[in-house]
Amino acid sequence: MIQRPWYRRKTSPASCREVGRVLQHYLDNEMDPDWAARVAEHLEACKDCGLEEETYREIKASLGRQKSGVNEDAVARLHEFGRSLTDG
């Protein structure tokens, strides 16, 4: 669980830099509620960070819609590549 940085007062707004560092944790609901609320507040107020959040949400949703399963051909090529590294 990601917590608010120790050096930030509880009432301090989150900066763009801080939001950028924790955005993935925020989207995965892996933050303490107080810090998540500060990130959400920043995302609503900052157009650039809000756009980045929207982009990441769309990517995450797209990946979630993809078929789950392993491409056996890709796995075989990776195994062959691994063997070529150890044989050389």
N, C-alpha and C positions, 0 to 999 in steps of 0.2 A: 504494500500500500504506500503510495507516494504521499508524503506530507509536505506541508508548506515549509519552505526553507526557513531555517532557524533565525536567519538574520532579518526576515521580513516581519514587521509588526502585523498582528492579526487584522488590523483595519487598513493596512496598506493595499492599494490596488496592485494587481499583477502587471508586470511590464510585458512588452512584446517578447523580449528575450526569454523571460521565465515561461511564458505561455508556449513558446516554440519548443522549449526543452521538455515540457510535460504534456504536450498535446496528445500524443499517442496514449499515454496513461489515462488522460481525461476521457478520451473516446472509448477506452476499454473499461471505464468505471473502476479504475485502480487508484483512486485518490481519496484522501480523507475529505469528508463532506465540506468542511470550512474552506479548504484550499480549492476544491472543485467549484464551490460557489464563486470564489474570487476569479477563477479562470473563466467561468461562464459569464460573469459580469464583464470581464475584459473582452470576451469574444463578441458580446452584443454591442459593445461600444467601439471596437476597432474594426474597421472595414477590412483591412489587410489580413488580420488574424482570423476574422470570421470567414473570409473567402478561403483561407488555407484549411480551416476546419471543415468547411463544406466539401472541399476537394477531397480531403482524407476520408470523409464519410462516404462519398460516392465511390471512391476506390475500394474501401472496405466492403461496401454493399455489393459491388461488382464481383469482387473475389468470392464473396459468400454465395453468389448465384452460380459460380462455375461448378462444373461437375467435380465431385470428389473422386479421386482415383489416381492411380499412378500410371504414367505413360511407360510401359514396359521397355519400349525401344530406347527411351531416354535413360532409363536405369541401366540398361545393358551398355550403352555408350559410356556412361559414367564409370561403370565397372571396368570396362576396357581401358579407359583413360587412366584410371587408378593403377591398373596392372602395368600399363606402359611406363608410368612413373617409377614403379619399383623395379622393373626389368632393366631400366636404362642405366 
